Amino acid sequence: MGDQTDEAQRRALVERQRQQLRPGEFIEEGLQSEPVSAPTSHEEINAKYIRGEVRIVTEQGRYPLASISDMLGAGNYKLDPDYQRRHRWDLGQRSRLIESFIMNVPVPPIFLYEWDYNQYEVMDGLQRMTAVREFYSNGFALTGLEYWNELEGLRYEQLPSRIKAGIDRRYISSIILLKETSHGDEDPELLKRFVFGRINTGGVQLTPQELRNALYDGPMNRLCKELAESRALRRLWGIPKNVEDLVNRRADQTPGVSDLELDFGPSVEESDEIPAAWRRMTDVELVLRFFANRQRMIYYRDNLRDYLDDYLKAANQFSSGTIKTLRATYLETIELAEELFGDRAFKRYRNNWGNVPSVSIYDALMNVLSRLLDHRDELAARHEEILGGLPDFYGDNSSIFNLRGQTRSDLMGREILLEEYLRSFL
């Protein structure tokens, strides 16, 4: 095909993408590339610093361990288990935190964000605070201790009096990002994101989706988390349907001595039975990518991470009716993918079928299928032929589906070829 024909096909794809959007879905502002600002003089930079712009305002605090339960129950602390990432400490990790307090080992401070006056979100340290609260409410017995083996199996109320008194006089320190950090027209969410991104949470770098989940909560973010639990997506991405139960079960198990580490141990979800796609919220990002891709070619951005950030912020403003419609669109599309291709839906054929699903194929195929939902019955009737022809399809288009190319042309080329292939069965 010549360049003119290619360009005509791309323009036609963009038009089909526009036409498939549901009422209220099109985002007219917020997805375009931001203009590059002109160079700023030293005088302007100095004036900005003097005005105190983009300067973090913090204060420090110390909380007696015995006060944590009452503090968290007062109603002015936002405790969302998914705020940072999908993580739950097991009994050994919680116990070793208490052992650290017994021994007066320095424990890192917690970070709080004051989103309104005297209203806080726990940016970092949720596991530490909830472990202390559980311990003081006798919610677990100590286990897997390294130095105070004499206390194995004891709950708080069962501890010797001197040990209890020693724990009671310990503190958790905090650093609070104050509401005053926001000045004038500055976006407090951007400053919050900046600080959150600089915090080393448990020694593990947060993924972009974990940051989005923490910083851009709203109707669309909650929809993505809900749809990530869909059975079709979990089956196609190799995530156990009962993954939450597996995590909770492991959290309540006693770890072996070999599991012990000085940083309170490995995450409870870091095991073969808990896939990384769930641990790192890749499944939630897959749902977000589906919605964002539905209009990405209209306002194409090379930087996918920033594009997904901007899309989520804008889409959080969708009406409840639009959210409901998009929910149905996603479920119909992912179910059609499974109906047509089974567990090979997002895998590529190269001499044989691969074992790992590809995000690139997911992006292209889901977008194409969402435009063919009106033909679901026709496609389903020929699913064996469609699946049987895929090895030749991928072989004939191996250069397009090498999955390394991520330019606008690469992305559009995959969609065009997949749509032509599926439409050939109609």
BAVEXPA-159032 format. One record per residue (C-alpha): residue number from 0; z, x, y; residue in one letter. Coordinates in steps of 0.05 Angstrom, whole numbers, padded with zeros to 5 digits. Each point is the difference from the previous one (the first is absolute). Example, Ala and Ser with C-alpha at 12.3 -4.5 7.8 and 13.67 -1.06 7.14 Angstrom:
2
   k     pz     px     py r
   0  00156  00246 -00090 a
   1 -00013  00027  00069 s
% end
This chain:
426
   k     pz     px     py r
   0  00000  00000  00000 m
   1 -00016  00024  00070 g
   2  00051  00008  00055 d
   3 -00024 -00063  00035 q
   4  00009 -00041 -00064 t
   5  00069  00030 -00010 d
   6  00020 -00017  00071 e
   7 -00026 -00071 -00009 a
   8  00042 -00008 -00063 q
   9  00062  00026  00036 r
  10 -00010 -00049  00057 r
  11 -00008 -00056 -00050 a
  12  00064  00022 -00035 l
  13  00039 -00002  00066 v
  14 -00027 -00069  00013 e
  15  00021 -00024 -00069 r
  16  00068  00029  00013 q
  17  00006 -00039  00064 r
  18 -00022 -00065 -00034 q
  19  00050  00006 -00056 q
  20  00060  00003  00047 l
  21  00046 -00061 -00002 r
  22  00018 -00040  00062 p
  23  00050  00040  00042 g
  24 -00011  00064 -00040 e
  25 -00046  00039  00047 f
  26  00038  00049  00043 i
  27 -00037  00009  00065 e
  28  00048  00050  00031 e
  29  00042  00056 -00030 g
  30 -00049  00029 -00051 l
  31 -00048  00037  00046 q
  32  00006  00075  00007 s
  33  00046  00018  00057 e
  34 -00032  00037  00058 p
  35  00017  00073  00008 v
  36  00044  00009  00061 s
  37 -00019  00049  00055 a
  38  00038  00066  00005 p
  39  00068 -00006  00035 t
  40  00022  00049  00054 s
  41  00065  00039 -00003 h
  42  00026 -00040  00059 e
  43 -00011 -00065 -00037 e
  44  00032  00027 -00063 i
  45  00061  00024  00039 n
  46  00006 -00068  00035 a
  47 -00003 -00035 -00067 k
  48  00057  00044 -00026 y
  49  00042 -00012  00062 i
  50 -00009 -00076 -00007 r
  51  00028  00007 -00070 g
  52 -00061 -00030 -00034 e
  53 -00004  00008 -00076 v
  54  00070  00029 -00003 r
  55  00043 -00022 -00058 i
  56  00068 -00028  00019 v
  57  00052  00007 -00054 t
  58  00074 -00002 -00012 e
  59  00043  00023 -00058 q
  60  00052 -00039 -00038 g
  61  00049  00009 -00058 r
  62  00020 -00055 -00048 y
  63  00059  00004 -00047 p
  64 -00024 -00013 -00071 l
  65  00050 -00057 -00008 a
  66 -00032 -00036  00059 s
  67 -00072  00000 -00027 i
  68  00007 -00065 -00039 s
  69  00025 -00039  00061 d
  70 -00051  00034  00045 m
  71 -00059 -00019 -00043 l
  72  00026 -00071 -00009 g
  73  00007 -00013  00074 a
  74 -00071 -00025  00007 g
  75 -00027  00050  00050 n
  76 -00030  00049 -00050 y
  77 -00069 -00013 -00030 k
  78  00002  00021 -00073 l
  79 -00068 -00007 -00031 d
  80 -00006  00035 -00068 p
  81 -00074  00011  00012 d
  82  00011  00026  00070 y
  83 -00012  00073 -00017 q
  84 -00030  00000 -00070 r
  85  00008 -00029 -00069 r
  86  00060  00040 -00020 h
  87  00066 -00015 -00032 r
  88  00052  00052 -00018 w
  89  00025  00000 -00071 d
  90  00074  00003 -00018 l
  91  00000  00075 -00003 g
  92 -00028  00007  00070 q
  93  00050 -00049  00028 r
  94  00057  00034 -00037 s
  95 -00019  00070  00024 r
  96  00000 -00025  00072 l
  97  00072 -00023 -00009 i
  98  00016  00067 -00033 e
  99 -00028  00034  00062 s
 100  00048 -00039  00043 f
 101  00058  00017 -00045 i
 102 -00017  00074  00007 m
 103 -00015 -00006  00074 n
 104 -00071  00025 -00011 v
 105 -00042 -00012  00064 p
 106 -00043 -00063 -00007 v
 107 -00061 -00008  00045 p
 108  00008 -00051  00056 p
 109 -00031 -00069 -00003 i
 110 -00051 -00020  00052 f
 111  00003 -00068  00034 l
 112 -00050 -00034  00045 y
 113  00028 -00048  00053 e
 114 -00055 -00052  00002 w
 115  00042 -00044  00045 d
 116  00067  00011  00033 y
 117  00051  00011 -00056 n
 118 -00052 -00019 -00052 q
 119 -00020  00056 -00047 y
 120 -00050  00018 -00054 e
 121  00017  00056 -00049 v
 122 -00057  00049  00008 m
 123  00028  00051 -00048 d
 124  00063 -00002 -00043 g
 125 -00004 -00070 -00029 l
 126  00016  00025 -00070 q
 127  00061  00039  00024 r
 128  00028 -00060  00037 m
 129 -00011 -00050 -00055 t
 130  00028  00048 -00052 a
 131  00064  00006  00040 v
 132  00004 -00076  00009 r
 133 -00010 -00010 -00075 e
 134  00053  00051 -00017 f
 135  00052 -00030  00045 y
 136 -00014 -00069 -00030 s
 137  00011  00030 -00070 n
 138 -00074 -00012 -00015 g
 139 -00008  00061 -00045 f
 140  00041  00051 -00038 a
 141 -00010  00074  00013 l
 142 -00045  00036 -00049 t
 143 -00039  00065 -00007 g
 144  00049  00039  00044 l
 145 -00007  00075  00002 e
 146  00069  00024  00022 y
 147  00048 -00059 -00004 w
 148 -00011 -00019 -00072 n
 149  00071 -00027 -00002 e
 150 -00024 -00059  00041 l
 151 -00056 -00021 -00048 e
 152 -00001 -00075 -00012 g
 153  00047 -00018  00057 l
 154 -00014 -00050  00055 r
 155  00029  00006  00070 y
 156  00060 -00044 -00014 e
 157  00016  00043 -00062 q
 158  00001  00067  00035 l
 159  00065  00039  00009 p
 160  00032 -00014  00067 s
 161 -00012  00069  00029 r
 162 -00073 -00002 -00019 i
 163 -00009 -00068  00033 k
 164  00036  00023  00062 a
 165 -00045  00062  00002 g
 166 -00063 -00043 -00003 i
 167  00027 -00049  00051 d
 168  00007  00055  00052 r
 169 -00073  00021 -00006 r
 170 -00055 -00022  00048 y
 171 -00074 -00013  00000 i
 172 -00031  00027  00064 s
 173 -00058 -00034  00034 s
 174 -00054  00013  00051 i
 175 -00022 -00063  00037 i
 176 -00067 -00008  00034 l
 177  00020 -00044  00058 l
 178 -00038 -00058  00030 k
 179  00000  00039  00066 e
 180 -00052  00046 -00032 t
 181 -00053 -00049  00022 s
 182 -00021  00008  00073 h
 183 -00045 -00047  00039 g
 184 -00066 -00013 -00035 d
 185  00013  00047 -00059 e
 186 -00006 -00030 -00069 d
 187  00068  00008 -00033 p
 188 -00033 -00007 -00068 e
 189 -00041  00064  00013 l
 190  00063  00039  00017 l
 191  00035 -00030 -00060 k
 192 -00058  00022 -00044 r
 193  00002  00070  00030 f
 194  00074  00008 -00015 v
 195 -00005 -00032 -00069 f
 196 -00058  00046 -00018 g
 197  00041  00062  00019 r
 198  00059 -00019 -00044 i
 199  00001  00034 -00067 n
 200  00020 -00059 -00045 t
 201  00032  00027 -00063 g
 202 -00045  00061  00002 g
 203 -00061 -00043 -00016 v
 204 -00057 -00008  00050 q
 205 -00013 -00073  00011 l
 206 -00071 -00025 -00013 t
 207 -00039 -00034  00056 p
 208  00011 -00068 -00034 q
 209  00075  00011 -00005 e
 210  00001  00014  00074 l
 211 -00042 -00063  00015 r
 212  00048 -00041 -00042 n
 213  00058  00026  00040 a
 214 -00030 -00004  00069 l
 215 -00049 -00057  00001 y
 216  00035 -00058 -00033 d
 217 -00030 -00069  00010 g
 218 -00037 -00056 -00036 p
 219 -00059  00044 -00022 m
 220  00045  00056 -00025 n
 221  00041 -00050 -00040 r
 222 -00064 -00031 -00028 l
 223 -00023  00069 -00024 c
 224  00066  00011 -00035 k
 225 -00003 -00068 -00032 e
 226 -00071  00008 -00025 l
 227  00015  00070 -00027 a
 228  00041 -00037 -00052 e
 229 -00060 -00040 -00024 s
 230 -00009  00007 -00075 r
 231 -00074  00016  00004 a
 232  00010  00059  00048 l
 233  00057  00027 -00042 r
 234 -00040 -00005 -00064 r
 235 -00061  00033  00031 l
 236  00041  00056  00031 w
 237  00044  00013 -00060 g
 238  00065 -00024  00032 i
 239  00049 -00035 -00048 p
 240  00008 -00073  00019 k
 241  00075  00008 -00005 n
 242  00004  00066  00039 v
 243  00058 -00025  00044 e
 244  00041 -00015 -00063 d
 245 -00015  00069 -00027 l
 246  00025  00032  00065 v
 247  00063 -00041  00001 n
 248  00013  00014 -00073 r
 249 -00006  00074  00010 r
 250  00043 -00002  00062 a
 251  00057 -00030 -00041 d
 252 -00006  00051 -00056 q
 253  00044  00061 -00006 t
 254 -00042  00064  00010 p
 255  00007  00059 -00047 g
 256  00029  00066  00023 v
 257 -00070  00030  00003 s
 258 -00018 -00050  00055 d
 259  00052  00026  00049 l
 260 -00022  00033  00064 e
 261  00038  00021  00061 l
 262 -00039 -00048  00045 d
 263  00029 -00059 -00039 f
 264 -00056  00003 -00052 g
 265 -00072 -00023 -00006 p
 266 -00022 -00069  00021 s
 267  00013 -00052 -00053 v
 268 -00072 -00022  00001 e
 269 -00029  00069 -00014 e
 270 -00017 -00010 -00073 s
 271 -00062 -00011 -00041 d
 272  00013 -00074 -00007 e
 273  00003 -00010  00076 i
 274 -00070  00017  00026 p
 275 -00009  00040  00064 a
 276 -00044 -00057  00026 a
 277  00062 -00043  00003 w
 278  00049  00053  00021 r
 279 -00041  00021  00060 r
 280 -00023 -00071  00019 m
 281 -00073  00015 -00016 t
 282 -00005 -00071 -00028 d
 283  00020 -00029  00068 v
 284 -00050  00045  00035 e
 285 -00055 -00024 -00048 l
 286  00011 -00071  00024 v
 287  00001  00022  00073 l
 288 -00064  00039 -00011 r
 289 -00035 -00062 -00027 f
 290  00016 -00040  00063 f
 291 -00014  00058  00048 a
 292 -00066  00017 -00035 n
 293 -00026 -00070  00012 r
 294 -00015  00020  00072 q
 295  00003  00076 -00002 r
 296 -00076  00008  00006 m
 297  00000 -00042  00063 i
 298  00047  00048  00034 y
 299 -00007  00062 -00043 y
 300  00052  00054  00008 r
 301 -00002  00068 -00036 d
 302  00075  00004  00000 n
 303  00019 -00051 -00053 l
 304  00075  00010  00008 r
 305 -00001 -00018  00074 d
 306 -00049 -00057 -00014 y
 307  00047 -00031 -00052 l
 308  00059  00008  00048 d
 309 -00037 -00035  00056 d
 310 -00027 -00054 -00046 y
 311  00069 -00016 -00027 l
 312  00031 -00004  00069 k
 313 -00056 -00047  00023 a
 314 -00001 -00042 -00064 a
 315  00075 -00012  00004 n
 316 -00018 -00047  00057 q
 317 -00043 -00045 -00044 f
 318  00018 -00073 -00003 s
 319  00035 -00027 -00062 s
 320 -00065 -00038 -00017 g
 321 -00041  00065  00001 t
 322  00052  00036 -00042 i
 323 -00002 -00057 -00051 k
 324 -00076  00002 -00004 t
 325 -00001  00076 -00008 l
 326  00052 -00004 -00055 r
 327 -00046 -00046 -00040 a
 328 -00060  00044  00014 t
 329  00034  00062 -00028 y
 330  00025 -00035 -00063 l
 331 -00068 -00030 -00014 e
 332 -00034  00068  00010 t
 333  00048  00042 -00043 i
 334 -00002 -00053 -00055 e
 335 -00077  00000  00002 l
 336  00001  00076 -00007 a
 337  00043 -00005 -00062 e
 338 -00041 -00057 -00028 e
 339 -00066  00038  00007 l
 340  00022  00071 -00018 f
 341  00067 -00003 -00035 g
 342  00039  00065  00004 d
 343 -00064  00038  00020 r
 344 -00005 -00036  00067 a
 345  00014  00060  00044 f
 346 -00018  00056 -00047 k
 347 -00063  00043  00001 r
 348 -00044  00014 -00060 y
 349 -00019  00073 -00012 r
 350 -00020  00009 -00073 n
 351  00061 -00044 -00014 n
 352  00047 -00045  00038 w
 353  00053  00036  00040 g
 354  00073 -00017 -00008 n
 355  00019 -00001  00073 v
 356 -00022 -00054  00049 p
 357 -00035  00024  00063 s
 358  00020 -00022  00069 v
 359 -00071  00011  00024 s
 360 -00029 -00047 -00052 i
 361  00056 -00050  00014 y
 362 -00017  00000  00074 d
 363 -00074 -00012 -00011 a
 364  00005 -00048 -00059 l
 365  00054 -00044  00030 m
 366 -00039 -00007  00064 n
 367 -00063 -00019 -00037 v
 368  00035 -00050 -00046 l
 369  00034 -00034  00059 s
 370 -00071 -00015  00026 r
 371 -00021 -00029 -00067 l
 372  00058 -00047 -00014 l
 373 -00046 -00060  00007 d
 374 -00038  00028 -00060 h
 375  00061  00011 -00044 r
 376 -00021 -00046 -00056 d
 377 -00070  00029 -00004 e
 378  00026  00071 -00002 l
 379  00054 -00017 -00051 a
 380 -00052 -00030 -00046 a
 381 -00036  00067 -00003 r
 382  00060  00046  00001 h
 383 -00019  00034 -00065 e
 384 -00068  00019  00027 e
 385  00030  00023  00066 i
 386  00051  00045 -00035 l
 387 -00052  00025 -00049 g
 388 -00046  00023  00055 g
 389  00052  00040  00038 l
 390 -00009  00066 -00037 p
 391 -00074  00002  00019 d
 392  00017 -00024  00071 f
 393  00049  00057  00011 y
 394 -00047  00049 -00033 g
 395 -00059 -00020  00044 d
 396  00043  00004  00063 n
 397  00044  00059 -00018 s
 398 -00012  00035  00067 s
 399  00026 -00061  00038 i
 400  00059 -00011 -00046 f
 401  00024  00072 -00002 n
 402  00057 -00029  00042 l
 403  00007  00062  00041 r
 404 -00039 -00025  00060 g
 405  00040 -00043  00048 q
 406 -00046 -00006  00059 t
 407 -00023 -00067  00026 r
 408 -00066  00009 -00035 s
 409  00035  00016 -00067 d
 410  00044 -00061  00004 l
 411 -00056 -00047  00019 m
 412 -00046  00030 -00053 g
 413  00049 -00017 -00056 r
 414  00008 -00071  00024 e
 415 -00075 -00011  00007 i
 416 -00014  00025 -00070 l
 417  00056 -00039 -00033 l
 418 -00020 -00064  00036 e
 419 -00073  00009 -00020 e
 420  00022  00012 -00072 y
 421  00043 -00063 -00004 l
 422 -00050 -00043  00036 r
 423 -00052  00019 -00051 s
 424  00037 -00044 -00050 f
 425 -00002 -00062  00044 l
% end
